[in-house]
Amino acid sequence: MSEREPGLRIMKEEFEEYTEKAKTLPPSTTDSEKLILYGLYKQATVGKCNTSRPGIFNLRDRAKWDAWNSIKDKTPESAMEDYITKVKQLQEAA
């Protein structure tokens, strides 16, 4: 086991904990904040955006795709850290 693996495992556990907490975000959470979380979640769990951009008439999926694709160069580990930070911020703001 490399030195990096224990820290990564702990981060993944914390990430999973915060994905559960994100399911109960305050009602004041805006759509743009939810899109940020969506993009970070997809980048952390899938990696770079691997689908084509939805058509212009599919506004919801297009916005989600844009949020994910906008952070395509972020590492999955960095996306996990940012996701955890964002959920904490949203909970504290409630």
C-alpha positions as CSV (number, residue, x, y, z in Angstrom):
1,M,0.0,0.0,0.0
2,S,1.4,3.4,-1.0
3,E,1.6,6.3,1.4
4,R,-1.1,8.0,-0.5
5,E,-3.7,5.3,-0.3
6,P,-4.7,5.6,3.4
7,G,-5.3,9.4,3.0
8,L,-7.3,8.8,-0.2
9,R,-9.4,6.1,1.5
10,I,-10.2,8.5,4.4
11,M,-11.1,11.3,1.9
12,K,-13.4,8.9,0.0
13,E,-15.1,8.0,3.3
14,E,-15.6,11.6,4.1
15,F,-16.8,12.3,0.5
16,E,-19.4,9.5,0.8
17,E,-20.5,11.0,4.2
18,Y,-21.0,14.4,2.6
19,T,-22.8,13.0,-0.4
20,E,-25.4,11.8,2.1
21,K,-25.5,15.2,3.9
22,A,-26.0,16.9,0.5
23,K,-29.3,15.1,0.2
24,T,-30.6,17.3,3.0
25,L,-29.3,20.7,2.0
26,P,-31.2,23.7,3.2
27,P,-34.1,25.0,1.1
28,S,-32.2,28.2,0.5
29,T,-29.7,26.3,-1.7
30,T,-29.8,27.9,-5.2
31,D,-29.9,26.0,-8.4
32,S,-26.4,27.3,-9.3
33,E,-25.0,25.9,-6.1
34,K,-26.6,22.6,-6.8
35,L,-25.1,22.6,-10.3
36,I,-21.6,23.3,-8.7
37,L,-22.1,20.3,-6.5
38,Y,-23.3,18.2,-9.4
39,G,-20.2,19.0,-11.4
40,L,-17.9,18.3,-8.5
41,Y,-19.7,15.0,-7.8
42,K,-19.4,13.8,-11.4
43,Q,-15.8,14.8,-11.6
44,A,-15.0,13.0,-8.3
45,T,-16.8,9.8,-9.2
46,V,-16.5,9.6,-13.0
47,G,-13.6,11.9,-14.0
48,K,-13.6,14.0,-17.1
49,C,-16.9,14.6,-18.8
50,N,-17.3,11.7,-21.2
51,T,-20.6,12.4,-23.0
52,S,-21.6,14.9,-25.7
53,R,-23.3,18.1,-24.8
54,P,-27.1,17.7,-24.7
55,G,-29.2,19.6,-27.3
56,I,-30.3,23.2,-26.8
57,F,-33.9,22.2,-26.0
58,N,-32.8,20.0,-23.1
59,L,-32.0,22.9,-20.7
60,R,-31.7,20.9,-17.5
61,D,-29.3,18.3,-18.8
62,R,-27.3,20.9,-20.7
63,A,-26.8,23.0,-17.5
64,K,-25.7,19.9,-15.7
65,W,-23.3,18.9,-18.5
66,D,-21.9,22.5,-18.5
67,A,-21.3,22.4,-14.8
68,W,-19.4,19.1,-15.1
69,N,-17.4,20.0,-18.2
70,S,-16.4,23.4,-16.7
71,I,-14.1,21.6,-14.2
72,K,-12.8,18.9,-16.6
73,D,-9.2,19.5,-15.6
74,K,-9.8,19.2,-11.9
75,T,-8.5,15.9,-10.4
76,P,-11.0,13.6,-8.8
77,E,-9.3,14.1,-5.4
78,S,-9.5,17.8,-5.7
79,A,-13.2,17.6,-6.8
80,M,-13.9,15.5,-3.7
81,E,-12.2,18.1,-1.4
82,D,-14.1,20.9,-3.1
83,Y,-17.4,19.0,-2.8
84,I,-16.9,18.5,0.9
85,T,-16.0,22.1,1.4
86,K,-19.1,23.3,-0.6
87,V,-21.5,21.1,1.3
88,K,-20.0,22.3,4.6
89,Q,-20.4,26.0,3.5
90,L,-24.1,25.4,2.5
91,Q,-24.9,23.7,5.8
92,E,-23.2,26.5,7.8
93,A,-25.1,29.1,5.8
94,A,-28.5,27.6,6.8
